[in-house]
Amino acid sequence: MSESVSVRCPVCRREHLYAAPSYPCECGAPVCLPLDRHGVPTAVTHQVWDEAWVAVACAVCGRKAEWPQPELGCGCGTVLRIAVAGETCPSAQPDGDAPAPPRRSFQPITIRTARDAVTVAALYLRWLGYQDIRRADQRPPSGIGLSARGLLAQVDPTVRPASPRDVECLWLTAMTESARCVYFSLAGYTTEARTSADTLGVPLFVLDLTGTPQPANSLADELEGP
């Protein structure tokens, strides 16, 4: 169960009640981030990828993965980063002989910002089984690059449909790294981009605003984890 903490903005001193979101572990159990009730929130002046994630272990299966760092937007315009206590989900530990639950369906997160789009793509890839999601070493021509062992992904949160060049650049970069690749776009793809993706073998997903990646070609339907 998600817990709630009282948060005071250090800028305007306004009080907020923040409820921690839960995320789907690969085993199907919800992972609730352990909030620090005595921690002091910090104002985020600029987003840094490495600081936007926190490692927390699932209380059911014990898998440790990185999840989005809890943040809250204050009415004064300040983005507050909420402190996390410990590295284990606060849910009760199950009996040692209890079988692990089956993996359930992906749980979406509403997309309101470009960061939300990247978060959804990272969570979806983790749901597929890629646990070491991180920022890609090479920055793509557009959007944000994500990588995992044997996989390179591009997330385009703009309002412009992805072009054939976008798809081809991702494919070429993945080829140089001997990795598979997958493309996530918020605005979809041009007809030419879909044709290029089918020819090159690139799975395409469209990110709808509910936060559910929708397959945009048959390769995406067939995409499996490592």
Buried (B, 14 or more C-beta within 10 A) or exposed (E): EBEEBEBBBEEEEEEBEBBBBBBBBBBBBBBBBBBBEEBEBBEBEEBEEEEBBBEBBBBBBEBEBBBBBBBBBBEEEBBBBBBBBEEBBBBEEBEEEEEBEEBEEBBBBEBEEBBBBBBBBBBBBBBBEBBBBBBBEEEBEBBBBBBBEEBBBBBBBEEEBBBBEBBBBBBEBBEEBEBBBBBBBBBBBBEBBBBBBBEBEBBBBBBBEEBBBEBBBEBBEEBEEE
